[in-house]
Amino acid sequence: MFQQLDVKEDRALFLDGGALLFDKSKLPAGRHLDLAKINAAGIVEAYNHLGYDAVGIAKIDLAGGVDFLKELQKKSKFTWLSANLFDLQKKEPLFSPFIIKKKTGLRIAIIGLTGSGAANEPRERENYFIVAWQDLLPKFMKEISKQADLVILLSSLSPLENEQISQQFPNIHIIIQAGMYSHNQNPVLADNALICQAERQGKYIGRLRINWKKTGMWIDETSDEALMKRQELDRLTWQIKRLEDKGDPKIIYKDSPATLQSYDKLVERMKYVEKEIIDSQQNMNQSPNSTFHNTFLAVVPTIADDPAMEEIINQTRKKINAAGRSGSSDGNTMSDYVGSQACVKCHKEIGERWQRTPHARAYETLVQKNEQFNVKCLPCHVTGVSILDKKQSAVLSLPDSLHNVGCETCHGPGMAHTVNPEEAKLNDSPDAYLCLQCHSTEHDDAFHFEQDSKKVH
């Protein structure tokens, strides 16, 4: 899959800051946790196939428990890193604090730091504790500095803490932070450390090309001046090609001296700009400064289907569905919900308009993707169970009448209303908060409440 990225194995490192296994740091025991673990194991298998070198451990990666992550570690071809995640009893690191990789003659140290979360320290029964980075990073950096030319930190600490680290440890050169934003963030130069972040949940791959000089400071290859020269070269190339498409300009425009003169000036300018770009690149190479160039690659549009990866995804889905299919009711009969067909009896016109919306086919979209037993996806495709409910496994036992996003998703349970419409009033003005539970930026970054709410029926 990464062959599409035009990288050579001896020149590339595949790293992830962490926060990739689960979508929540606390998962209720039972069916939901079991299915989340199957998905997490599938992610590890995919990372093995992609050839990752190291992954940092975020607190959210521990939602399945330390023992589960230890089991995944045995199946991982890459290294899980955390210098500050400690065993509660033994008072020692649970995972490797750092590793040293050699690439193109460089000794590269990769160290991991786990963030503790916002005022959410783990309870003792979780059998681990997270040490403050201030208490142990000086010791590790002293050890690492003797072994490495370039140091990369995989961090799930807060952005403020990462900036503090860049100030206190100038020999940390790159910080890859995890799970902080739902969007891509171009590298930020804090002191002399590049702080990088790609969008969560693997939608994008951040590609950072560097030309490392041990004694130099960072310079962005994509500076405004360099970018303007490349853009000018693109324009000149396009203009010249347009004139050459009809044939040799000296022949085609021999009776149009003004056009021919313009063509000659374009060619002359193009050669000059090309030389400027080459000279600038050579100056950068000779400079004591280190240079970087960052781009983000969208996974779906830019990476061709990989048969082995497709097989991993399909097998993971089958395991999730098999486990979900075997799940039974948790005792919730959803007796307060009647289904949209009951609503349509009195609200015929509204019901007919709803039938033409994507909400009325929400469950079918899961069936088409063979995800109809995935409790992680189901709450946003059915009625009666939301993504905020603690017992999300109830979605596995919903009757067909509650499949799809029906009237009661927005207006509330309708049983009492069907019995006594005048007394039992429903919510006739759902707010944006309700919609954003599912139409979050992660799943629908184009959602606009004022506009899209008018399309519901």
N, C-alpha and C positions, 0 to 999 in steps of 0.2 A: 504493500500500500504506500509506504513512504518513498518507494522508488519514483513516484510521481513528483516528488519534491526536489528532484535534481540535487541530491546530496550524496556524498561519498562516505562510506562507513568509517573510514579512518579520520575523517574530518568532522564528524557529526556526533552530537550528544542528544539523546531524546530524554527530556526531563519533564516532570509534572510536579507542581507545588503541593498537590494533594487535594482533599475535599472532592473525591471522585466516586466513592463507593455508594454513598447514601444521600438522600435529599434532606434528612433531618438528623440532628444529633441525638435525639431521644426517640426510640421507636417502641411501641407497645409490644410486649411479648405475645406470641401467638402467630396466627396465620400471616398477618401483615409483615412481621419480622422475618418469618421463614421465606416469604416470597422476595423480600428485599435482599436477603442473603444470596438467593439464587442469582439475582441480577448482579450483585457485587462480584460473585465468582465469575460471571460472564465477562464483566469488565476486565478482570485480571487476565483472563484467557485472551481477550482482545489485545491488551497491552503486551502480553507475551509475544503475540503474533507480530505486532507492530515493531518490536525490538527496542522497547524502552530500556534505559540504563538505570534510572533511579526515580523514585516517587517519594515526596514528602508525606508525612502523616499529619493530617488535620484532625481536630477533635471529632468532627462529623464522621470521619472514617472509622471511629471506634463505636459507632452506634450498634454494631453487632456484637460488641464485647472484644476484649483483648484476645481471648482464646480463639475467637473466630478469625481475627486478623492474623494471629500466629499461624493458623491453619492455611490461610491464604498465602502467607509468606512462603510456606513450604512449596506451594504450587507456582510461585512467582519466579520468572527468569530474571527479573530486575530486582534491585535492592530497595527495601522500604527504609526510610531514614527519619530518625528523630533523636536529637541529642538531649532533649529535656523531658522525654516521656519515660517515667521510672516505675519499676515494680514496687508496689506498696510495702511488701514484706522484705524483699532483698535489698531495697534501696539502691538499685542499679538500673542502667538503661535497659528497656525492654527490646529495643531494636538498635541497629547499627547507627552510631552518631554521624559518621561520615565515611566516604569512600574516596579513593584517589584513582583517577582515570588518566591514561596517557594518550594524547592525541597530537599528531604532527610535532612531536618533540616536546610538547607542553605537559607539565604535570598539573592536572586540574583536580582540585578538591571540591567535593559536593557535600554539603552539610545540611541537615534538616532541623527545623525548629517547629514545635507544635504550639499553636495558640490555645489558651485556656478557655476562650469564649467570654462573653459578656457576663461577668459576675455569676458564673455557672460552674463552679468547681465540682469535680466528680465526688460522689459519695464513696465511702470506704468500701462498700460492697463491690464497687467496680474494679477494685484491686490494682489501681494505678494512680499516680499523681503526676502533675505537670509542674516541673521546676521552673522558676522564673529565669529567663534567659540571662539576666544580669548576673546570676549566681554561678553560671557555668560556662558561658560563651568565652570569657577571657582565657580560661584554661584550655579549651578546645582550640581556639584560634592560635594560641602560642604553639601548640603541638602541630597544627596544620601548616602554619607559616613556614616551618622548617622543611615541609615535604612538598609544597605546591607553589607553582608560579601564578596560577589563576584560581580564585576562590568563588564558588557559586553557592548561594544560600537558597534552599527551598523552604519557604516560610508561610505558615498560616497565621502569623501574628497580625495585629492591626497595622494599617498603613503608617500610623504615627510611630509605632514601635519599629517598623522597618526603617523609617527615616532616622530614628535615634540610633539604630545599629549602624547605619551608613556613616553617621557622624563619629561614632565611637571606634569604629573598626575600619579604617581606610583601606585595609588589605582584604576586605570583602568587595569584590568587583561587580558581581551581578546578583540581584535578589529577584527570585521568581516567587511572587506572592499568590496565594490560592484562596479562592472562594470569597473575595472581597467585593467584587462588582459583577453585575450581570451583563457587562459589555466589555469589549476590548479596550485596553488602555495602552497607548503608545509608551515606550520606555521613558521614564522620568529620571533625569540625572540629579541624584541627591548626593551632595559632596562629590565623590568620584565613584559612586555605585549606580549602576543602571537598575532601576526597579521596574520589573516587567509584569504584565498580567494579561492573559487571554480570557475570553468569555468562558463562563462556567459550563460544565456538563458537556465538554468536548465538541461544541459546535464549530469552533475555530482552532486552528493550530497557529501558534505564534512562531515565526521563523526569524531568528536573530543571527545575522551574519556578522562575524567580528574578525578584525585583523588586530590581534593582540600584540602590544609592545609593553614589555614588563615595566618599563620606567615611565610610560606615557600616561597622559590624561585622555579621557574619552572625547571623541569628536563624532558627531552624527554625519554620516556620508550623505544623508538626505537633507543637507542644509538648504536654505532658501536659494542661495546662489547656484549650488550644484543642480538643484531641481529645476531652476529657471533655464539653465543651459541645456538640460536634457529635453525640456519641453520645447525649447527653440529648435533643437535638432530634429525633434519629431515633426514640427511644423514645416521646416525646410524640406525634410525628406518627402513629406506628403505633397508639397507644392511642386517639387521637381518631378516626382513620379507622375503627377497629373499632366505635366507638359511632355513627359517622355512616353506616355501611354499610346500616343498616336504615331510614334516612330521617332527617328532621329531628329531632334529639334533643329539642327543646322540645315536639314533638308525641308522639314515641314514648315518652318518659319523663316525661310530664306527671303521671302517677300515681305516679312514683317520685322524689320530691324529692331523696333522697340521691344517686341516680345522676346526676340533672341537675346537682346542685351539684358533684359530682366532675368532670363534663364541663366545666362553666364554669371550674373551677380549672385543669384541664388546658389549656384554650385560653388562659387568662390567662398561665399559666407558659410556654407555647410562644411567645407574643408577646414575653415578657420575654427568653427565651433567644435568640430571633431578633435582638432589638435588641442584646443583649450581643455576639453574634457580629459583627453589622454594625459596632458601635462599635469592637470590637477590631480588625477589618480596617481601618477608617478610621484608627485610631491607628497601626497598622503602616505604612500608606501615608504618614502624616505624620511618622513617626519617621525619624531619620537612619540607621537600621539597614537593612541589606539582608536580605531574607527569601528563604527557599527552601522548596520542597516537593518531595520525591522520591517517585516510585513506580516499581515494576517491572512491565512488561507482558509476559506470556508470549506469545511469537510465535505459536505454533500456535493456542491457543484464542482469542486476542483479535483476530487480524488475519485478515480474510476472504480467501479465495482471490483472487489477482490473476492474471488470464489471462496477462499478460506475464511475470510472475514464474514462473508454472508452466511457461511455454515455455522460459525460461532454464534452469530446473532439469531439465526433460526433455531438452533438447538437450545439456546437460552430461553427463547420465547416458548418453546415446547415444554421445557421444564417448569416455567412459571405457570403456564396454562394447566399443565397436568396437576401441579400442586394446588392451584386455585380451584380446579374442577372437583378435586377431592374434598374441598372445604365444605362444611355444612353450616346451617344457620347458627348464629350465636344467641338465638332466642328472641331477636328483634323481629316482630311480625309486621312492622311498619303499618299498624292498624289505623293510624291517623291519615294515611295517604290513600287516595282513591284512584289515581291515574288520570291522565288528560282526557281520556274518552268520556269520563263522567262529567268533566267540565264542559266538553263540547256540546253536550245535550242542551245546555242553556245558552252557551256562548258560541253558537254555530259559526258565525262569520269570522270571529277571532280564531277559532279552532282551524278553520280552513286556511287562513293566512299562516298560522303556525306550522301547518303541515308542509308548507312550501319552504320552510327555513331549514338551515343546517341543524338547528337544535332537534328537529323532529327525526333526524337521521344520525344523531350523535353516536348511538350504540352501534349502529351498522358499520360505522367507520372502524370501530375496534374489531368487529367480526371479520371485516375484510383484511385486517392486518394480523388476525389471529391473536389478538390481545384482550379478548372479552373476559378472561379470567385473571387479568392482571390488576390487583387491587390498587396499584399505584396509579393506574390510568383511569379506572372505572368511575371514581367519584365525580369526575367532570363530564361523564357521558351518560349519567343516569339521574333519576329523581329520588330524593329522600335521604341520601347520604352525601355529605360534603367532605371536602378534603380536610376540614377541621375536626371531623368526628373522630373520637378516640377508637371506636370499634369499626374501622373501615371494612373489616371482613364481612360486615352485614351486606355489602354490595353483592356478595356471591350468592345470596339467597333471595334477592329481590324478585318479585313476580314480573312477568313480561310487561305488565301495564305500567311499570315504573322504569322500564328501559327507555333511553333517550332523555333529553333535557326538556321536561314537560312543564306545564303551567305551575305546578306546585313547587318547582325549583325556585321560582322568583316570588310567588305569591303566598307560599306556605301551605301546610297540610290542609286538604279540603274536605275531610270527612264531616266535621261539624258544620261547615258551610253548606254542604249538600243537604243536610238534615234541616237546618234552619238558616237560610241565607240572610234574613234580615237581622238576626241576632249575632251570628258568627261572621264577622267581617274579616276579609283577607287583606294582606298588604298590597295596596293598589299602586304604590310608588316605590319599587325596589331601588336602592341606591347603588352607587358605583362600587362600594366596598363588596357587595354581594357578587357582582360580576367579576371583579378583579381576583377573587379566589381562584378562578380558573383562567381568566384572560389576563394572566400576569405577563410581564415583559419576557419572561423565559419561554412562554408558550405562544404568545400573541403580541409581538412588539408593535403591531399596527393598531391595536385596540383603541377606540375613541368612544367613551361612554355616551356622550351626547348624540353622536351620529349613529353608533351601532345599536344603541338601545331601541331606536325606532324601527329596526329591522327584525325585532323579535316576533312580532305578529302584526 
